[in-house]
Amino acid sequence: MPTGGRAPRGATGDVVVLSAQNGFVTLDEPLFPYDLRMGQPGSVTAELLAVQAAQLGVLPGPRPVVVLGGRADVQAVTQLRPDTLQPLAGCRGIREQRARLARLARAERPLDVLRQLTAAAAPAA
């Protein structure tokens, strides 16, 4: 297994965190401080993420995947699942991000809102 990564032990609910050092981790796994971003030398590889995603049942999977994060994190996940929902894509700052997340929290049908936000941010074909 590549340096800086390990296989996840299993998902806690439906939420996993993408760590540049450890890959996909569950909410109950302790993480120690590190200073590393996705794509930097020493960060997890796309190959390791694919293995972890398969172990978690994310790749392939019938359930939607939602990613909240920076550009490199979003790119790492969408390489695995091109249909990943990206509700914060195209935001111009934290104020807009917070407004979108508040809209999701209030929504009766959050999955529909997630799809709308993702479609609105997608580049025109």
Salt bridges, closest charged atoms under 4 A:
ASP14 OD1 - ARG63 NH1 2.68
GLU29 OE1 - ARG6 NH1 3.37
GLU29 OE1 - ARG9 NH2 3.71
ASP83 OD1 - ARG81 NE 2.77
GLU96 OE1 - ARG92 NH2 3.57
GLU96 OE2 - ARG100 NH2 3.15
ASP112 OD2 - ARG109 NE 2.50
